[in-house]
Amino acid sequence: MYNIVNMADTVESAGVTDEMLMKRCQEGDFQAYEELYRKHSQPLFSFLYRLLHDRELAEDSLQGVFIRILKKSKMYKYPMPFS
């Protein structure tokens, strides 16, 4: 089941950008990956649900996106835009 996370708990308020988080992911910082998930999972899930009209399929798609981000993080070229 998809969980909504309190957005006030993100490091974005501390001036940490997605690009910085991706760089930290490349260095093996799993907390940075979790932060990206907290920041982007809710809006991405909402988009996927509106697109697919199926909660389960939207959840599976969301999971696939974040697995791909994790697997492909080594290919990210800092400071290219993350989005």
C-alpha positions, 0 to 999 in steps of 0.5 A, a space after each residue: 500500500 502506498 504511504 503518504 510521507 510528511 513533506 516537512 521532514 524532507 531536507 529540501 528545506 535545508 537547501 539540498 537539491 535533487 541533484 545533490 541527493 543523486 550525487 550522494 546516491 552515487 556514493 552509496 548514501 541510501 538515505 539520499 535515495 530515501 529522501 528522493 523517494 519521500 520528495 517525489 513519490 506522492 506527486 508521481 503516484 498521483 500522476 500515475 493514478 490519474 494516467 492509469 486509473 488503477 491504484 495497483 498498477 500505479 503503485 507497481 509503476 511507482 515502484 518500478 520508477 524508483 527501482 530504476 532510479 536506484 539501479 541507474 544512479 551510477 549513470 547520473 552526471 552531476 550537476 545535470 538536472 535530475 528531473 
